[in-house]
Amino acid sequence: MASTRVLSPGGRSPGRRETESALTLAERMPRLILEARRVAATLSHGLHGRRRAGPGESFWQFRPFVAGEAANRIDWRRSARDDRLYVREREWEAAHNVWLWIDRSASMGFSSSLALCPKVERALVLGLALADAFVEAGERVGLLGLSRPQATRAIVERIAEALVADAAGLDEDMPPRAPVARFDEAVLIGDFLSPLDEVRAAVAGIAASGCRGHLVAIVDPVEETFPFAGEAELHDLEAGLSLRVGDAAAWGSAYRVRIQAHRDALAEIARGHGWTFGLHRTDRPASEAALRLVTLVAARAAG
């Protein structure tokens, strides 16, 4: 029999100093970032980036000065530390923006004994890994309603810090209606268990400019299979409601029909705007969902 647990509000963030949860900033953020880096590293062979040196907005790297280049390109401070001359390269401006939204609401704190981790932890690792992979590919990455798109090697840390500071995000189960440009890309990661009308309105608001987008539904195996029997008590983590079921096995059959209908409706909402929809179970590796997403984004970028 599967068992379940629900994370506290402090556990639905990369780490929050304000909470007294055992999962503090020092314990959680480095582990999530490390896991995100590991997942991102597995994507390097499947994602062909477009980043190169050019007149961009932020520092990218130092490289040795080549004879024939203009002397005003030399970074004298860096060169003074060595016996060679170096040029400060900046990032190419042709990158476009990828906007992320990561659901950290109460229902995302759910986890069962069948899962590798809680839903929110998988969503955070997936989002951070995608940010790292997209920046490596030459894109700028931002958080909807929280941070502007950036292309920096510290993008994982920047996004984690923004999420830590966003206490209000722990109560929001739908993305904000932030402005997204026509040629931008939006990646929304959550469980999307909210009423379909709310999901439809949120997606329509973001897609109104004609941007491309992707819905990634994070689900616990128990939420798909409902492997219970006998008496059970179900809890709505968002509304605070409870339901006692006398015969869980019989009730589960109807539940599976309804949850599948909900998934089908989510896919239809995405298709209606030319978006993609994917389902990721937390008993599967995070790299599977990450690879699918970067492949979709790279394919669209290529036309």
KALINDA-V936895 format. One record per helix or strand. SS is the DSSP state (a for helix, b for strand). FROM is the first residue (numbers start at 1). TO is the last residue. If there is no record, write none. Layout:
# KALINDA-V936895
ss=SS from=FROM to=TO
ss=SS from=FROM to=TO
This chain:
# KALINDA-V936895
ss=b from=4 to=6
ss=a from=9 to=12
ss=a from=25 to=41
ss=b from=53 to=53
ss=b from=59 to=64
ss=a from=71 to=73
ss=b from=74 to=74
ss=a from=76 to=79
ss=b from=86 to=91
ss=b from=97 to=102
ss=a from=106 to=109
ss=b from=110 to=112
ss=a from=119 to=136
ss=b from=140 to=143
ss=b from=147 to=150
ss=a from=155 to=165
ss=a from=167 to=171
ss=b from=185 to=190
ss=a from=196 to=207
ss=b from=212 to=219
ss=a from=221 to=225
ss=b from=232 to=236
ss=b from=241 to=245
ss=a from=248 to=272
ss=b from=276 to=281
ss=a from=286 to=301
